[in-house]
Every structure is written in C-alpha cells, then in structure tokens.
Amino acid sequence: MNLNIGCIKGDGIGPEIVTQAMKVLDTVCEKYGHTITYTDILLGGASIDATGKPLTDEAVAQAKASDAVLMGSIGGDTTTSPWYKLAPNLRPEAGLLGIRKALNLFANLRPAVLYEELAGACPLKEEI
C-alpha cells in the first residue's frame, strides 16, 4: 500500500508528537511492506510565522490532495504568545476551524472511560 499523508506538525509540543507518530507509522510500513510519502503542511501559529495567515489556500489544497492528514496541536499560550495579539480571524484557532470546514470534518473524537461509579451521572445511558 502506498499512502500520501499530509503532516500538520502544528505548534508547541505538536511537532514533537507528530514526529514520533511518523516514526511509528514508518515502523508499521517497514513491517508490512507499505510506503508513506509525507507532505509538510503549515497550519496555525507555524503558518502565521511563515505566511502571516493561520491557513493558506495552498495548505488546504495539500490536505485535500492527501490520503490522510496527521495533525499535532495548534496554538500556544494565550497569555504569552504574540499570535493572541492578532485579530481573532488571524489567530491559530482560525486556521484549525478553516481546515476542519474545508475537509468537512465535524468531530474531534477522543477516547473516554466511563467509571461504573459515575455511570448514573453520565448523560449517555445504557438503556438508550
């Protein structure tokens, strides 16, 4: 299998996490005979620093041309980062919302654990 994966390394700890995730994917490819071509895509603060915009048309085109997108965290410390002195439509999160809209993504799924002791307080009911 040949895959083209767009890599949005993001900001803060994002680049470190995505780099490690790429190592894991490369190991899987080695073991099972797959290949991955990675394309770096700028988004958020990294894009602001490079282009002045949190999301460019080029970034959207690169993401759409990929088979999948691997993304790290976007944004930074709102109290110290210069990105948060910009207008809201120019902040890192505006890029995140833009790429989600462009790729028709609507969910940010994360694993969850429901402890039996708290089941009664959870809005997700077993009988439903």
C-alpha positions in Angstrom: 0.0 0.0 0.0 1.2 3.5 -0.9 -0.1 6.3 1.2 0.2 10.1 0.9 -0.1 11.6 4.3 -0.2 15.4 4.9 1.6 16.3 8.2 0.5 19.3 10.1 3.0 19.4 12.8 1.4 22.4 14.5 2.7 24.4 17.4 4.1 23.9 20.9 4.6 20.2 21.5 2.8 19.3 18.3 5.9 18.9 16.1 7.5 16.6 18.7 4.4 14.4 18.9 3.8 14.2 15.1 7.5 13.3 14.5 7.1 10.4 16.9 3.9 9.3 15.3 5.6 9.3 11.9 8.3 7.0 13.4 5.5 4.6 14.5 3.9 4.7 11.0 7.3 4.2 9.4 7.9 1.1 11.6 4.5 -0.3 10.6 5.3 0.3 6.9 8.6 -1.5 7.3 7.0 -4.5 8.9 4.1 -4.8 6.4 5.7 -3.6 3.2 3.8 -0.3 2.9 5.2 3.1 1.9 4.2 6.6 3.0 5.0 9.8 1.4 4.8 12.7 3.9 3.9 16.3 2.9 4.5 19.0 5.4 1.6 21.4 5.7 1.6 24.6 7.7 -1.3 25.5 9.9 -1.9 27.7 13.0 1.0 29.5 14.6 3.6 27.9 12.3 1.7 29.2 9.3 1.3 32.6 10.8 5.0 32.8 11.4 5.8 31.8 7.8 3.0 33.4 5.8 1.1 35.8 8.1 -2.1 33.7 7.9 -3.2 30.8 10.1 -4.3 28.8 7.0 -3.4 29.3 3.3 -5.2 28.1 0.2 -2.0 26.0 -0.6 -2.3 24.2 2.8 -6.0 23.4 2.1 -5.0 22.1 -1.4 -2.2 19.9 0.1 -4.5 18.5 2.7 -7.2 17.7 0.1 -4.6 16.0 -2.1 -3.6 13.7 0.8 -5.0 10.3 1.6 -5.0 11.3 5.2 -3.8 14.1 7.5 -1.8 13.7 10.6 -2.1 16.7 12.8 -0.4 17.9 16.0 -1.7 20.5 18.5 -2.4 24.0 17.2 -2.0 27.3 19.1 0.0 28.4 22.1 -0.1 30.1 25.4 -2.8 32.8 25.1 -1.1 34.9 27.7 2.4 35.0 26.2 2.2 34.1 22.5 2.3 37.0 20.1 -0.3 35.2 18.0 -3.0 36.1 20.5 -2.4 39.8 20.0 -3.8 39.4 16.5 -7.4 39.8 15.4 -9.4 36.6 16.2 -9.6 35.7 12.5 -5.8 35.7 12.3 -5.2 33.5 15.4 -4.1 29.9 15.2 -7.5 28.5 16.0 -9.0 30.3 13.0 -6.8 28.1 10.8 -7.9 25.0 12.7 -11.6 25.9 12.1 -10.8 26.6 8.5 -9.2 23.3 7.8 -12.0 21.4 9.5 -14.5 23.3 7.4 -12.5 22.7 4.2 -12.2 19.0 4.8 -15.8 18.7 6.0 -14.7 17.5 9.4 -17.1 17.9 12.3 -15.9 15.8 15.2 -12.9 15.8 17.5 -13.1 12.3 18.8 -11.1 11.3 21.8 -11.1 8.1 23.9 -13.2 8.1 27.0 -13.5 5.9 30.1 -16.8 5.7 32.0 -16.2 4.6 35.6 -19.0 2.4 36.9 -19.4 4.7 40.0 -20.1 7.7 37.7 -22.4 5.9 35.2 -25.6 7.4 36.8 -24.2 10.9 36.3 -23.4 10.4 32.7 -25.8 11.7 30.0 -25.1 8.6 27.9 -27.4 5.9 29.3 -27.1 2.2 28.7 -30.8 1.8 28.1 -30.7 4.4 25.3 
